[in-house]
Amino acid sequence: MIKRILAKAAKWLLIVMALSLVPVIILRWVPTPGSMLMIERWAEARGNGGLDIRHDWIAYDRIPDNMKMAVIAAEDQRFAEHFGFDLKAIRAAIEHNRQGGSVRGASTLTQQVAKNQFLWSGRSWLRKGVEAWFTLWIEILWPKQRILELYLNLAEWDEGVFGVEAAARHHFGVSASVLSNRQAAQLAAVLPSPLRWSASRPPAHVQQRVNWIQRQSRQLGGRHYLDQMESGRELPDWMSVAYWRDRI
């Protein structure tokens, strides 16, 4: 009896896991119409008169290099190297948090795409586990430029403002395709707290972060960094059939 129940549960689990990959596969090519974070924000605001969601998709090749590099410099400088999880940043965050003080996260751009697109907010182990599942498959099925394209089209930049195109028009009155270096860095600088800080009127400490992001973008190499990222990278050893065949 117990074996039959476990077998049935395992079967349904496998079905659910397989079905969860369908939207990941579709979004490899199709522009996202919205995200779970947008739905969550809209639902939260229903009791306060509602929320007007502004979200305009912009293709990767229309997003300027300075904007791409600004978010990489600000959020995930090893984006081109890691496979969804920055183990160095995770170890550093664990050590920092163990010493007390402010809590530091270590989410990569891929993890943030997985969370914003597919999941709910919160810090439970269940959500982190599902986030890891989606992160892994996003990295397997999407090239890095697609991940960055989704990130820039999903990020929240003010109440109801999602994606870099809507953010550029909201904060600076221009299309994202013509953002200046400074404007791009200002948008990236407020990402830790986009509902508290304004990209168009950043406070003094955020201005310092803007300057740091611009320096980091130059040091990372700008277009050269993006060329390397866009050229693709090999799968890590632990994802090869040979790796597991030799250990079974």
QUIDA-V878390 format. One record per residue. RES is the residue in one letter. PSI is psi in radians with two decimals (* if undefined). BURIAL is # if it has 9 or more other ideal C-beta (glycine too) atoms within 8 Angstrom, else .. D_CENTER is the distance of its C-alpha to the mean C-alpha in whole Angstrom. Layout:
# QUIDA-V878390
<<RES PSI BURIAL D_CENTER> <RES PSI BURIAL D_CENTER>>
This chain:
# QUIDA-V878390
<<M -0.86 . 44> <I -0.68 . 41> <K -0.71 . 40> <R -0.71 . 40> <I -0.78 . 38> <L -0.71 . 35> <A -0.72 . 36> <K -0.72 . 35> <A -0.73 . 32> <A -0.69 . 31> <K -0.83 . 31> <W -0.60 . 29> <L -0.77 . 26> <L -0.67 . 26> <I -0.79 . 26> <V -0.74 . 23> <M -0.72 # 21> <A -0.75 . 22> <L -0.54 . 22> <S -0.36 # 18> <L -0.28 # 18> <V -0.89 . 19> <P -0.53 . 16> <V -0.76 # 14> <I -0.79 . 17> <I -0.77 . 18> <L -0.09 # 14> <R -0.52 # 15> <W -0.50 . 17> <V 2.32 . 17> <P 2.40 . 15> <T 2.33 # 14> <P -0.23 . 16> <G -3.00 . 14> <S 2.90 # 12> <M -0.59 # 13> <L -0.69 # 12> <M -0.76 # 14> <I -0.73 # 17> <E -0.79 # 17> <R -0.70 # 17> <W -0.75 # 20> <A -0.70 . 22> <E -0.56 . 22> <A -0.05 # 23> <R -0.65 . 26> <G -0.15 . 29> <N 0.53 . 28> <G 0.02 . 29> <G 3.06 . 26> <L 2.27 # 23> <D 1.97 . 22> <I 2.14 # 19> <R 2.08 # 18> <H 1.96 # 16> <D 2.06 . 17> <W 2.41 # 16> <I 2.29 # 16> <A 2.72 . 16> <Y -0.77 . 15> <D -0.13 . 18> <R -0.16 . 19> <I 2.18 # 16> <P 2.66 # 18> <D -0.63 . 17> <N -0.58 # 17> <M -0.72 # 14> <K -0.81 # 12> <M -0.56 # 14> <A -0.78 # 14> <V -0.57 # 10> <I -0.80 # 10> <A -0.65 # 13> <A -0.65 # 12> <E -0.50 # 9> <D 1.36 # 9> <Q -0.32 . 13> <R 0.40 # 13> <F -0.73 # 10> <A -0.31 # 13> <E -0.70 . 15> <H 2.98 # 14> <F 0.87 . 13> <G -0.45 # 10> <F 2.12 # 12> <D 1.64 # 13> <L -0.61 . 16> <K -0.77 . 18> <A -0.62 # 15> <I -0.78 # 16> <R -0.73 . 20> <A -0.69 # 20> <A -0.71 # 18> <I -0.77 . 20> <E -0.73 . 23> <H -0.80 # 22> <N -0.53 # 22> <R -0.53 . 25> <Q -0.08 . 27> <G -3.10 . 26> <G -2.73 . 25> <S 2.52 . 22> <V 2.28 . 19> <R 2.34 . 16> <G 3.04 . 13> <A 0.54 # 12> <S 2.34 . 8> <T 2.99 # 6> <L -0.64 # 3> <T -0.76 # 5> <Q -0.67 # 5> <Q -0.62 # 3> <V -0.79 # 3> <A -0.79 # 7> <K -0.88 # 7> <N -0.66 # 7> <Q -0.74 # 9> <F -0.31 # 11> <L 3.05 # 12> <W 2.84 . 14> <S 2.79 . 14> <G 3.02 . 16> <R 0.40 . 16> <S 2.75 . 18> <W -0.58 . 19> <L -0.84 . 19> <R -0.70 # 15> <K -0.62 # 14> <G -0.77 . 16> <V -0.65 # 15> <E -0.74 # 11> <A -0.70 # 13> <W -0.90 # 14> <F -0.66 # 12> <T -0.80 # 10> <L -0.84 # 13> <W -0.54 # 14> <I -0.77 # 11> <E -0.59 # 12> <I -0.73 . 15> <L -0.36 # 15> <W 2.50 # 13> <P 2.85 . 14> <K -0.69 # 11> <Q -0.53 # 12> <R -0.69 # 11> <I -0.79 # 7> <L -0.66 # 7> <E -0.79 # 9> <L -0.73 # 8> <Y -0.85 # 5> <L -0.36 # 8> <N -0.10 # 10> <L -0.42 # 8> <A 2.54 # 7> <E 2.29 # 11> <W 0.04 # 13> <D 3.09 # 16> <E 2.02 . 18> <G 0.05 # 18> <V 1.97 # 16> <F 2.36 # 13> <G 2.64 # 11> <V -0.52 # 13> <E -0.85 # 16> <A -0.64 # 17> <A -0.75 # 16> <A -0.72 # 18> <R -0.65 # 21> <H -0.79 # 21> <H -0.57 # 21> <F -0.10 # 23> <G 0.43 . 24> <V 2.89 # 23> <S 2.64 . 21> <A -0.46 # 18> <S -0.28 . 20> <V 0.37 . 22> <L 2.41 # 20> <S 2.93 . 22> <N -0.74 . 21> <R -0.77 . 22> <Q -0.71 # 20> <A -0.76 # 17> <A -0.61 # 17> <Q -0.70 # 18> <L -0.75 # 15> <A -0.58 # 12> <A -0.47 # 15> <V -0.02 # 15> <L -0.54 # 11> <P -0.54 . 12> <S 1.15 . 15> <P -0.28 # 14> <L -0.20 . 17> <R -0.60 . 19> <W 2.47 # 19> <S 2.27 . 20> <A -0.53 # 19> <S -0.37 . 22> <R 1.08 . 24> <P 2.41 # 22> <P 3.02 . 24> <A -0.77 . 26> <H -0.48 . 24> <V -0.58 # 21> <Q -0.67 # 23> <Q -0.69 . 23> <R -0.64 # 20> <V -0.81 # 20> <N -0.73 # 22> <W -0.73 . 21> <I -0.72 # 17> <Q -0.71 # 20> <R -0.78 . 22> <Q -0.67 # 19> <S -0.74 # 18> <R -0.74 . 22> <Q -0.55 . 22> <L -0.39 # 19> <G -0.03 . 21> <G -2.12 # 19> <R -0.61 . 20> <H -0.73 . 22> <Y -0.81 # 18> <L -0.64 # 17> <D -0.76 . 20> <Q -0.74 . 19> <M -0.76 # 16> <E -0.32 # 17> <S -0.15 . 20> <G 2.99 . 18> <R 2.74 . 19> <E 2.65 . 21> <L 2.53 . 20> <P 2.75 . 21> <D -0.70 . 24> <W -0.11 . 23> <M 0.09 . 22> <S 2.66 . 25> <V -0.70 . 28> <A -0.66 . 31> <Y -0.82 # 29> <W -0.55 . 29> <R -0.68 . 33> <D -0.22 . 34> <R 0.00 . 33> <I * . 35>>
